Amino acid sequence: MKQALRSLIQYHGFTGLWKGLMPTLLRDVPFSAIYWVSYEQLKASYIRRHQYSKQPSLVHNFLFGSLAGSVAALVTTPFDIVKTLRQIDVAENEIMKSPPTRSQSTKTILNQLLTSKGYRALFTGLAPRLIKVAPSCAIMITSYELGKRYFVSKNTATLQELMREQESRELNRSMGDEQVDPL
């Protein structure tokens, strides 16, 4: 690991540490956008279906998170494939070789993959990715919603206490104004 890091910095400088950033962003940014929009749509649909009278249970949050994560994983799997191939290419050509050769661009890797193996290749490993992503997203969103409920209830209790104290001060102040000093 140290040798690979040294080699990368020696031949590419510190900017070499960010090789592969673009394919990672091409996967992660759309994933997050698709995930959160899907989750919020599922949650809003549930609330509308219950005529705005009921919030989803933690079980519903778990299911919505799993489904939203699955949709996001399905859509972004091609970017994950390209990112992985790019990482392998960088490792083989720029880190392991001495002297290093230039690795292929993300676009070149995508074009070669489509030409040699077709569109199905873009979804290689989808099942294992779904097996990993769906429960991870379900657990994450359930934890998020649980934490949100806790802090909302805690903040609500604190706010109610502050309002009672404020009302008490105002009542005491108004009672003090009405009292006339006997002297």
C-alpha positions as CSV (number, residue, x, y, z in Angstrom):
1,M,0.0,0.0,0.0
2,K,2.8,2.4,0.9
3,Q,4.6,1.6,-2.3
4,A,1.5,2.2,-4.4
5,L,0.9,5.5,-2.7
6,R,4.5,6.6,-3.1
7,S,4.5,5.6,-6.8
8,L,1.3,7.4,-7.5
9,I,2.5,10.6,-5.8
10,Q,6.0,10.3,-7.5
11,Y,4.5,10.1,-11.0
12,H,1.4,12.3,-10.7
13,G,1.9,14.5,-7.6
14,F,-0.7,14.9,-4.9
15,T,-3.4,15.5,-7.6
16,G,-3.0,11.8,-8.4
17,L,-4.7,11.0,-5.1
18,W,-7.9,12.2,-6.7
19,K,-7.8,9.9,-9.7
20,G,-11.2,8.2,-10.0
21,L,-13.0,11.1,-8.3
22,M,-15.2,11.8,-11.4
23,P,-16.5,8.2,-11.8
24,T,-17.2,8.1,-8.1
25,L,-19.2,11.3,-8.2
26,L,-21.0,10.1,-11.3
27,R,-22.2,7.2,-9.2
28,D,-22.7,8.8,-5.8
29,V,-24.4,12.1,-6.7
30,P,-27.2,10.5,-8.8
31,F,-27.6,7.7,-6.3
32,S,-28.2,10.2,-3.4
33,A,-30.6,12.3,-5.5
34,I,-32.6,9.2,-6.7
35,Y,-32.6,7.7,-3.2
36,W,-33.8,10.7,-1.3
37,V,-36.4,11.7,-3.9
38,S,-37.7,8.1,-4.1
39,Y,-37.9,7.8,-0.3
40,E,-39.7,11.1,0.2
41,Q,-42.1,10.3,-2.6
42,L,-42.9,6.9,-1.0
43,K,-43.4,8.6,2.4
44,A,-45.5,11.4,1.0
45,S,-47.7,8.8,-0.9
46,Y,-48.2,6.9,2.3
47,I,-49.2,10.0,4.2
48,R,-51.6,11.1,1.5
49,R,-53.1,7.6,1.4
50,H,-53.9,8.0,5.1
51,Q,-55.4,11.5,4.6
52,Y,-52.5,13.2,6.4
53,S,-53.6,11.7,9.7
54,K,-50.8,9.1,10.1
55,Q,-47.0,9.1,9.8
56,P,-45.3,6.0,8.5
57,S,-44.2,3.5,11.2
58,L,-40.5,2.5,11.5
59,V,-41.4,-0.7,9.6
60,H,-42.7,1.4,6.7
61,N,-39.6,3.6,6.8
62,F,-37.5,0.4,6.6
63,L,-39.4,-0.8,3.6
64,F,-39.4,2.6,1.9
65,G,-35.7,2.9,2.5
66,S,-35.0,-0.5,1.1
67,L,-37.1,0.2,-2.0
68,A,-35.6,3.6,-2.6
69,G,-32.1,2.2,-2.2
70,S,-32.9,-0.6,-4.7
71,V,-34.2,1.9,-7.3
72,A,-31.1,4.1,-6.8
73,A,-28.8,1.1,-7.1
74,L,-30.5,-0.1,-10.2
75,V,-30.2,3.2,-12.0
76,T,-26.6,3.9,-10.9
77,T,-25.1,0.4,-11.3
78,P,-23.7,1.3,-14.8
79,F,-21.7,4.1,-13.1
80,D,-20.5,1.7,-10.4
81,I,-19.3,-0.8,-13.1
82,V,-17.4,2.0,-14.9
83,K,-15.9,3.3,-11.6
84,T,-14.7,-0.2,-10.7
85,L,-13.2,-0.8,-14.1
86,R,-11.5,2.6,-13.9
87,Q,-10.0,1.8,-10.5
88,I,-8.7,-1.5,-11.9
89,D,-7.2,0.3,-14.9
90,V,-5.5,3.0,-12.8
91,A,-4.1,0.4,-10.4
92,E,-2.8,-1.8,-13.3
93,N,-1.4,1.0,-15.5
94,E,-0.5,3.8,-13.1
95,I,0.3,2.2,-9.8
96,M,1.7,-1.3,-10.4
97,K,3.7,-0.6,-13.6
98,S,7.1,1.0,-13.4
99,P,7.3,3.4,-15.2
100,P,3.5,4.0,-15.2
101,T,1.5,4.3,-18.4
102,R,-1.6,6.5,-18.7
103,S,-4.8,4.9,-17.7
104,Q,-7.9,5.1,-19.9
105,S,-10.6,7.8,-19.3
106,T,-14.0,7.0,-17.9
107,K,-15.6,7.6,-21.4
108,T,-13.1,5.3,-23.1
109,I,-13.8,2.5,-20.6
110,L,-17.5,2.9,-21.0
111,N,-17.3,2.8,-24.8
112,Q,-15.0,-0.3,-24.8
113,L,-17.4,-2.0,-22.4
114,L,-20.4,-1.3,-24.5
115,T,-18.6,-2.3,-27.8
116,S,-17.2,-5.5,-26.4
117,K,-20.0,-6.8,-24.1
118,G,-23.1,-4.7,-24.8
119,Y,-25.6,-3.0,-22.5
120,R,-26.0,-6.1,-20.3
121,A,-22.5,-5.6,-19.1
122,L,-23.5,-2.4,-17.5
123,F,-25.6,-4.3,-15.0
124,T,-23.1,-7.0,-14.1
125,G,-23.2,-7.6,-10.4
126,L,-26.6,-6.0,-9.9
127,A,-27.9,-8.7,-7.6
128,P,-25.0,-8.6,-5.1
129,R,-25.2,-4.8,-5.2
130,L,-28.9,-4.9,-4.4
131,I,-28.3,-7.4,-1.6
132,K,-25.8,-5.0,0.0
133,V,-27.6,-1.6,-0.8
134,A,-31.2,-2.4,0.1
135,P,-30.7,-3.4,3.7
136,S,-28.0,-0.6,4.2
137,C,-30.4,2.0,3.0
138,A,-33.3,0.5,5.0
139,I,-31.2,0.6,8.2
140,M,-29.9,4.1,7.5
141,I,-33.3,5.7,6.9
142,T,-34.9,3.9,9.8
143,S,-32.1,5.1,12.1
144,Y,-32.5,8.6,10.7
145,E,-36.2,8.7,11.2
146,L,-35.8,7.2,14.7
147,G,-33.3,9.9,15.6
148,K,-35.5,12.6,14.1
149,R,-38.5,11.5,16.1
150,Y,-36.4,11.5,19.3
151,F,-35.0,15.0,18.8
152,V,-38.4,16.4,17.6
153,S,-40.0,15.1,20.8
154,K,-37.1,16.3,23.0
155,N,-37.2,19.8,21.3
156,T,-41.0,19.9,21.6
157,A,-40.8,19.2,25.3
158,T,-38.1,21.8,25.8
159,L,-40.0,24.3,23.8
160,Q,-43.2,23.7,25.8
161,E,-41.3,24.1,29.0
162,L,-39.8,27.4,27.8
163,M,-43.2,28.7,26.7
164,R,-44.6,27.8,30.2
165,E,-41.8,29.7,31.8
166,Q,-42.3,32.7,29.5
167,E,-46.1,32.7,30.3
168,S,-45.3,32.5,34.0
169,R,-42.9,35.5,33.8
170,E,-45.5,37.5,31.8
171,L,-48.2,36.6,34.3
172,N,-46.0,37.6,37.3
173,R,-45.0,40.8,35.5
174,S,-48.6,41.8,34.7
175,M,-49.7,41.0,38.3
176,G,-46.8,43.2,39.6
177,D,-47.9,46.1,37.4
178,E,-51.5,45.9,38.8
179,Q,-50.4,46.1,42.4
180,V,-50.2,49.6,43.8
181,D,-47.5,50.5,46.2
182,P,-49.3,51.5,49.5
183,L,-46.9,54.3,50.2
